[in-house]
Amino acid sequence: MAKIIPVTLQNFETEISTEAEKRPVVLTFASSQIPECASYNQMLETLANELDFSLGEVNLDETDNMAFMDYFQIRSLPFVVVLSKGEIADAIQGRVPQDELKKRLSKFFVSEEESVRQTIEDAVAEGNFSLAKPLILAELAKKADDHLQILLAKCELGLDAAESAKEILQKIPETSDEYAQAKSLLDLMDLLVEAAKTDAVEGSAEKFRNACKDAARKDYRSALEGLFQLTLSDAAFRDGIAQKSMLVLFSALGPKDPLTWEYRNKLNTFLFI
């Protein structure tokens, strides 16, 4: 359980320095004169509970605590430091988004396995499949994991190995928590393969490629709108692939999704009027 520690000059040595010798401690510096400090500290308290670290809160409105300004060379608030074994392991000047702050702090408070998993997740999200694939294979060699299999399939797809991706996804059992995502990826496979292509295209082919890229990013509204506009302008393109792809997205989203209702009505209006 995270510890939230009000820090003063008097308790800094006993509460913070001693603690930081055993495990990194996060210090946050705030002042009521900077209104955003309060919400930033709340965000840090949330992260402290998520990552299970001790958080020292320094109130710079207290006169004695102003000595911390020079000691830590604080130039603006909010200000956060990570202390470890008597040294400043990281310093974060000014407010940063919560996801970035969590990423900066996580490396000090997660296990090696969790760190590798995060590296894999980030690499796949960024499209760095050549980095992610060997890490995934190394983790899968230790133990079976359907989520890693999903990530491996995405790597294979990004590395132009669509058939290998299909084989991986088809092996995920219906009893798995990852089955729904595997089935969705299989349903979307043709769109994802198109999105991964890098050859130059133009006209209707470019519009279709862009819609597939939107689908790959899970921006389904933009994907459906792009496919619908292509249907309006060139319904016969590749034997009606735009309409067929819309049906694939309807299946992936499910019949109750608002986008399915909206774009099925649009498509029906176009086809039957």
C-alpha positions as CSV (number, residue, x, y, z in Angstrom):
1,M,0.0,0.0,0.0
2,A,1.3,3.4,-0.9
3,K,2.4,5.8,1.8
4,I,1.7,9.5,1.6
5,I,4.2,11.5,3.7
6,P,3.9,15.2,4.5
7,V,7.6,16.3,4.3
8,T,9.4,19.0,6.3
9,L,13.0,19.8,6.9
10,Q,12.7,18.2,10.3
11,N,11.5,14.7,9.1
12,F,13.2,14.6,5.7
13,E,16.1,12.5,7.0
14,T,14.1,10.0,8.9
15,E,11.0,9.7,6.7
16,I,12.5,10.2,3.2
17,S,16.3,9.6,3.1
18,T,16.1,6.4,5.2
19,E,13.2,5.1,3.1
20,A,15.0,5.9,-0.2
21,E,17.9,3.7,0.8
22,K,15.7,0.7,0.6
23,R,13.4,1.6,-2.3
24,P,13.0,4.7,-4.5
25,V,10.7,7.5,-3.1
26,V,8.9,10.1,-5.1
27,L,8.9,13.7,-3.8
28,T,6.4,16.3,-5.1
29,F,6.8,20.0,-4.4
30,A,3.7,22.3,-4.4
31,S,2.4,25.7,-3.4
32,S,-1.1,27.1,-3.0
33,Q,0.1,30.0,-5.2
34,I,0.2,27.6,-8.1
35,P,-3.4,26.2,-8.3
36,E,-2.6,23.3,-10.6
37,C,-0.3,21.9,-8.0
38,A,-3.2,20.5,-6.0
39,S,-4.7,18.5,-8.9
40,Y,-1.2,17.3,-9.8
41,N,-0.6,16.0,-6.3
42,Q,-3.9,14.2,-6.5
43,M,-2.8,12.6,-9.7
44,L,0.5,11.5,-8.1
45,E,-1.4,10.0,-5.2
46,T,-3.4,7.9,-7.7
47,L,-0.2,6.8,-9.3
48,A,1.3,6.0,-5.9
49,N,-1.5,3.6,-5.2
50,E,-1.3,2.1,-8.7
51,L,2.5,1.6,-8.6
52,D,2.8,1.1,-4.9
53,F,5.4,3.7,-4.0
54,S,5.9,6.2,-1.1
55,L,5.0,9.8,-2.0
56,G,6.5,12.6,0.0
57,E,4.6,15.9,-0.3
58,V,6.5,19.1,0.3
59,N,4.4,22.2,1.0
60,L,6.5,25.2,-0.1
61,D,4.0,27.6,1.6
62,E,5.8,26.7,4.8
63,T,8.7,29.0,5.3
64,D,11.2,26.4,6.6
65,N,10.5,24.3,3.5
66,M,11.7,27.0,1.1
67,A,15.2,25.6,1.8
68,F,14.3,22.7,-0.5
69,M,14.1,25.2,-3.5
70,D,17.9,25.7,-3.5
71,Y,18.7,22.1,-2.5
72,F,16.8,20.6,-5.4
73,Q,17.3,23.6,-7.8
74,I,13.6,24.0,-8.3
75,R,12.8,26.7,-11.0
76,S,9.1,26.0,-11.6
77,L,6.1,24.2,-10.1
78,P,4.9,21.5,-9.9
79,F,8.2,19.7,-9.5
80,V,8.7,16.0,-8.9
81,V,11.9,14.1,-8.1
82,V,12.6,10.4,-7.6
83,L,15.2,9.7,-4.8
84,S,17.1,6.5,-4.7
85,K,20.0,5.6,-2.4
86,G,20.9,9.2,-1.7
87,E,20.8,10.4,-5.3
88,I,18.2,12.1,-7.6
89,A,17.3,9.3,-10.0
90,D,14.9,11.5,-12.0
91,A,13.6,15.0,-12.0
92,I,10.4,16.2,-13.7
93,Q,10.1,19.9,-14.0
94,G,6.6,21.3,-14.7
95,R,3.3,19.5,-15.3
96,V,3.3,16.5,-17.7
97,P,0.3,14.4,-18.8
98,Q,-0.6,11.5,-16.5
99,D,0.3,8.7,-19.0
100,E,3.8,10.3,-19.5
101,L,4.3,10.7,-15.8
102,K,3.3,7.1,-15.1
103,K,5.7,5.9,-17.8
104,R,8.6,8.0,-16.2
105,L,7.8,6.6,-12.7
106,S,7.0,3.0,-13.7
107,K,10.6,2.1,-14.5
108,F,11.4,2.6,-10.8
109,F,8.5,0.6,-9.4
110,V,7.7,-2.3,-11.7
111,S,9.2,-5.8,-11.8
112,E,11.6,-6.7,-14.6
113,E,8.8,-8.9,-16.2
114,E,6.3,-6.0,-16.1
115,S,9.0,-3.7,-17.6
116,V,9.5,-6.1,-20.5
117,R,5.8,-6.4,-21.0
118,Q,5.5,-2.6,-21.1
119,T,8.4,-2.4,-23.6
120,I,6.5,-4.9,-25.8
121,E,3.2,-3.0,-25.6
122,D,4.9,0.3,-26.5
123,A,6.8,-1.2,-29.4
124,V,3.7,-2.8,-30.9
125,A,1.7,0.4,-30.4
126,E,4.5,2.4,-32.1
127,G,4.8,-0.1,-35.0
128,N,8.3,-1.2,-34.0
129,F,7.5,-4.8,-34.8
130,S,11.1,-5.9,-35.3
131,L,11.9,-4.9,-31.7
132,A,8.7,-6.4,-30.3
133,K,8.7,-9.8,-31.9
134,P,11.9,-11.3,-30.4
135,L,10.9,-10.0,-27.0
136,I,7.5,-11.6,-27.3
137,L,9.0,-14.9,-28.4
138,A,11.3,-14.9,-25.5
139,E,8.4,-14.3,-23.1
140,L,6.3,-17.0,-24.7
141,A,9.2,-19.5,-24.3
142,K,8.8,-19.0,-20.6
143,K,5.0,-19.5,-20.4
144,A,1.9,-19.6,-22.6
145,D,0.1,-16.2,-22.8
146,D,-2.8,-15.5,-25.2
147,H,-2.4,-11.7,-24.9
148,L,1.2,-12.1,-26.1
149,Q,0.0,-14.3,-28.9
150,I,-2.3,-11.4,-30.0
151,L,0.6,-9.0,-29.9
152,L,2.7,-11.5,-31.9
153,A,0.0,-11.8,-34.5
154,K,0.0,-8.0,-34.8
155,C,3.8,-8.1,-35.3
156,E,3.5,-10.8,-38.0
157,L,0.9,-8.7,-39.7
158,G,3.1,-5.6,-39.5
159,L,6.0,-7.6,-40.9
160,D,3.9,-8.7,-44.0
161,A,3.3,-12.2,-42.7
162,A,-0.5,-12.2,-42.8
163,E,-0.8,-16.0,-43.0
164,S,1.4,-16.5,-39.9
165,A,-0.8,-13.9,-38.1
166,K,-3.9,-15.8,-39.1
167,E,-2.5,-19.1,-37.8
168,I,-1.7,-17.6,-34.5
169,L,-5.1,-16.0,-34.0
170,Q,-6.9,-19.2,-35.1
171,K,-5.2,-21.2,-32.3
172,I,-6.6,-19.0,-29.5
173,P,-9.4,-21.0,-27.9
174,E,-13.0,-19.8,-27.4
175,T,-12.5,-20.2,-23.7
176,S,-9.7,-17.6,-23.7
177,D,-10.3,-14.0,-22.4
178,E,-8.5,-12.9,-25.6
179,Y,-10.8,-14.9,-28.0
180,A,-13.1,-11.9,-28.8
181,Q,-10.1,-9.8,-29.8
182,A,-8.6,-12.7,-31.8
183,K,-11.9,-13.1,-33.7
184,S,-12.2,-9.4,-34.3
185,L,-8.7,-9.3,-35.7
186,L,-9.4,-12.3,-37.9
187,D,-12.6,-10.6,-39.2
188,L,-10.6,-7.4,-39.9
189,M,-7.6,-9.3,-41.3
190,D,-8.1,-8.2,-45.0
191,L,-8.4,-4.6,-43.9
192,L,-5.3,-4.8,-41.7
193,V,-3.3,-6.4,-44.5
194,E,-4.3,-3.5,-46.8
195,A,-3.4,-1.0,-44.1
196,A,0.1,-2.5,-43.7
197,K,0.9,-2.1,-47.4
198,T,3.4,0.6,-48.3
199,D,3.2,0.8,-52.1
200,A,2.1,4.0,-53.7
201,V,-1.6,4.2,-54.6
202,E,-4.0,7.0,-55.7
203,G,-7.6,7.7,-56.5
204,S,-10.1,5.1,-55.1
205,A,-7.2,2.8,-54.1
206,E,-5.8,5.5,-51.9
207,K,-9.2,6.2,-50.3
208,F,-9.6,2.5,-49.6
209,R,-6.1,2.3,-48.1
210,N,-6.7,5.3,-45.8
211,A,-10.0,3.8,-44.6
212,C,-8.2,0.6,-43.8
213,K,-5.5,2.5,-41.9
214,D,-8.3,4.1,-39.8
215,A,-9.7,0.7,-39.1
216,A,-6.3,-0.5,-38.0
217,R,-6.1,2.4,-35.6
218,K,-9.6,1.5,-34.3
219,D,-10.9,4.8,-35.5
220,Y,-14.0,3.0,-36.8
221,R,-16.0,6.2,-37.4
222,S,-13.4,7.5,-39.8
223,A,-13.0,4.1,-41.4
224,L,-16.8,3.7,-42.0
225,E,-17.1,7.2,-43.3
226,G,-14.2,6.7,-45.7
227,L,-15.7,3.4,-47.0
228,F,-19.1,5.0,-47.3
229,Q,-17.8,7.9,-49.3
230,L,-15.9,5.5,-51.6
231,T,-19.1,3.6,-52.0
232,L,-20.8,6.9,-53.1
233,S,-18.1,7.8,-55.5
234,D,-17.0,4.4,-56.9
235,A,-19.3,1.6,-55.8
236,A,-17.8,-0.9,-58.3
237,F,-14.2,-0.4,-57.1
238,R,-12.6,-3.8,-56.7
239,D,-16.0,-5.6,-57.0
240,G,-17.6,-3.5,-54.3
241,I,-14.9,-4.0,-51.7
242,A,-15.9,-0.7,-49.9
243,Q,-19.4,-2.1,-49.1
244,K,-18.1,-5.5,-48.2
245,S,-15.6,-3.9,-45.8
246,M,-18.3,-1.9,-44.2
247,L,-20.2,-5.2,-43.5
248,V,-17.0,-6.6,-41.9
249,L,-16.8,-3.6,-39.6
250,F,-20.4,-4.0,-38.7
251,S,-19.7,-7.6,-37.7
252,A,-16.6,-6.6,-35.7
253,L,-18.5,-3.8,-33.9
254,G,-21.6,-5.8,-33.2
255,P,-25.2,-5.2,-34.1
256,K,-25.9,-2.9,-31.1
257,D,-23.0,-0.5,-31.6
258,P,-24.3,3.0,-32.5
259,L,-21.9,3.2,-35.4
260,T,-23.3,0.0,-36.9
261,W,-26.8,1.4,-36.7
262,E,-25.7,4.8,-38.2
263,Y,-23.7,3.5,-41.1
264,R,-26.0,0.5,-41.9
265,N,-28.8,2.9,-42.3
266,K,-26.7,5.1,-44.6
267,L,-25.6,2.1,-46.6
268,N,-29.2,0.8,-46.9
269,T,-30.4,4.3,-48.0
270,F,-27.7,4.4,-50.8
271,L,-28.4,0.8,-52.0
272,F,-32.2,0.9,-52.1
273,I,-33.0,4.5,-53.1
